[in-house]
Amino acid sequence: MDFKLFLIRKIKALFFRFKLHVLIKPFEGVLINAAYLSKLSRWIDKTPKGNFNDFYNKKVNYTDRFKLHEFVFKEEIQNQTIDYFEFGVASGIAFKWWVEKNNNPGSKFFGFDVFTGLPEDFGVMKKNNIMILPDKHQIFKMTVLLLLKVYFKIHFHDF
C-alpha cells in the first residue's frame, strides 16, 4: 500500500510539473469512455446472468425494450402496487404500456418531459435533438402534462 501511494503521488507531481494535461486534453473523451467501458465490462463479467439478458445487441431495436418491460412485470411486479416514474416520456409509448399493463388501483404513474427536445447538449445528442413534434400522441402528452401540473399544484403548492 505504501508503494502504491508513493507511486500515485509521484505521478501526480510529474503530471502537474510538466503540465501533461496539454498532451492528454485531445484524448480525454476517449480515455474517460474507455475507463468507464472497462468498469462496465468488468461488472457485466462478474454479474450472474439472470433469466433475461439483452446485452450486448449491436442492432438496437426500440421495441425490444418491451421484452424487458414484460419480463420485469411478470417476474417482479405482476399486479402489485407501484409508483412508476418515467423521465423523458417522448411520445408516451412506454408510459402508456405500463399504465395499461398494471391495473392495480393503488398504482401511481408519473411521466416527465418538456416535449420540446433536449434543453442542452447531452453527450453526442445535441440541443433539441429529441424533439417530439405534434402527432397522434399529442393529446396523451398534454393530458399527462396537465395531470402533473394539477398534481404538483395540489400536493406541492408550498414548494
C-alpha positions in Angstrom: 0.0 0.0 0.0 2.8 2.4 0.8 4.4 1.9 -2.6 1.1 2.4 -4.4 0.5 5.7 -2.5 4.1 6.7 -3.3 3.6 6.0 -7.0 0.3 7.9 -7.1 1.9 10.9 -5.5 4.9 10.8 -7.9 2.7 10.5 -11.0 0.5 13.5 -9.8 3.6 15.6 -9.1 5.1 14.8 -12.6 1.7 15.4 -14.2 1.4 18.8 -12.7 5.0 19.8 -13.0 5.2 19.0 -16.7 1.7 20.1 -17.5 0.8 16.8 -19.1 -2.8 17.9 -19.4 -1.8 19.6 -22.6 -0.9 16.2 -24.1 -3.9 14.4 -22.6 -6.6 17.0 -23.4 -7.3 15.9 -27.1 -7.8 12.3 -25.8 -9.8 13.0 -22.6 -13.1 11.8 -24.0 -11.8 8.6 -25.5 -9.8 7.8 -22.3 -12.7 8.5 -20.0 -15.0 6.5 -22.2 -12.5 3.6 -22.3 -12.2 3.7 -18.4 -16.0 3.5 -18.0 -16.4 0.9 -20.6 -13.8 -1.2 -18.8 -15.7 -0.8 -15.5 -18.9 -1.8 -17.2 -17.4 -4.7 -18.9 -15.9 -5.9 -15.6 -19.3 -5.5 -13.9 -21.0 -7.5 -16.7 -18.4 -10.2 -16.5 -18.8 -10.6 -12.7 -22.6 -10.2 -12.6 -24.5 -13.5 -12.7 -26.6 -13.8 -15.8 -30.3 -13.8 -14.9 -33.3 -15.2 -16.8 -33.4 -12.2 -19.1 -30.3 -10.8 -20.9 -30.5 -8.4 -23.7 -26.9 -7.2 -23.6 -25.0 -6.7 -26.0 -27.0 -6.1 -29.1 -25.2 -4.2 -31.9 -28.5 -3.5 -33.7 -30.7 -1.6 -31.2 -34.4 -2.1 -31.8 -36.6 0.3 -29.8 -39.4 -2.3 -29.5 -37.1 -4.8 -27.9 -37.3 -2.8 -24.6 -40.9 -4.1 -24.2 -39.5 -7.6 -23.8 -37.6 -6.3 -20.8 -40.7 -4.5 -19.5 -42.7 -7.7 -19.9 -40.0 -9.7 -18.1 -39.9 -7.2 -15.2 -43.7 -7.1 -15.0 -44.1 -10.9 -14.9 -41.1 -11.8 -12.7 -41.0 -8.9 -10.3 -44.2 -6.8 -10.3 -47.2 -8.8 -11.5 -50.0 -6.6 -10.4 -48.5 -5.1 -7.2 -49.0 -1.5 -6.3 -46.2 0.5 -7.9 -45.1 4.1 -8.3 -43.8 4.4 -11.8 -41.7 7.3 -12.8 -40.6 7.9 -16.4 -38.2 10.7 -17.3 -38.4 11.6 -21.0 -41.9 10.4 -21.9 -41.4 11.4 -25.5 -44.4 10.0 -27.4 -45.7 8.1 -24.4 -45.4 4.6 -25.8 -43.6 3.1 -22.8 -45.6 5.1 -20.3 -48.8 4.0 -21.9 -47.7 0.4 -21.8 -47.1 0.5 -18.1 -50.4 2.3 -17.4 -52.3 -0.3 -19.4 -50.4 -3.3 -18.0 -50.6 -2.5 -14.3 -54.3 -2.5 -13.3 -53.7 -2.1 -9.6 -55.8 0.8 -8.4 -53.2 1.8 -5.9 -50.5 2.3 -8.6 -49.4 5.8 -9.5 -47.8 6.8 -12.7 -45.7 9.9 -13.2 -44.4 11.0 -16.6 -42.0 13.9 -17.1 -41.0 15.5 -20.3 -40.6 19.0 -21.7 -41.8 17.8 -25.2 -39.5 20.4 -26.8 -36.4 18.3 -27.1 -33.2 18.4 -25.1 -32.7 21.7 -23.3 -28.9 21.5 -23.8 -26.3 19.3 -25.4 -26.1 15.9 -23.7 -23.2 13.7 -24.8 -23.5 13.0 -28.6 -27.0 14.3 -28.7 -27.4 18.0 -29.4 -29.8 20.5 -28.0 -33.4 20.0 -29.3 -32.2 16.7 -30.9 -35.0 14.6 -29.5 -37.9 17.0 -30.2 -41.3 15.5 -30.3 -43.5 17.1 -32.9 -47.3 17.1 -32.6 -48.7 13.8 -33.7 -51.4 11.3 -32.7 -49.9 11.1 -29.2 -50.2 14.9 -28.6 -53.5 14.6 -26.7 -52.0 11.9 -24.4 -48.9 14.0 -23.8 -50.9 17.1 -23.0 -53.1 15.1 -20.6 -50.0 13.7 -18.8 -48.6 17.2 -18.6 -51.9 18.7 -17.3 -52.3 15.9 -14.7 -48.7 16.5 -13.5 -49.3 20.3 -13.2 -52.5 19.7 -11.3 -50.9 17.1 -9.1 -47.9 19.4 -8.2 -50.2 22.3 -7.6 -52.3 20.3 -5.2 -49.5 18.5 -3.4 -46.6 20.9 -3.6 -48.2 24.3 -3.5 -45.7 25.5 -0.9 -42.8 24.0 -2.8 
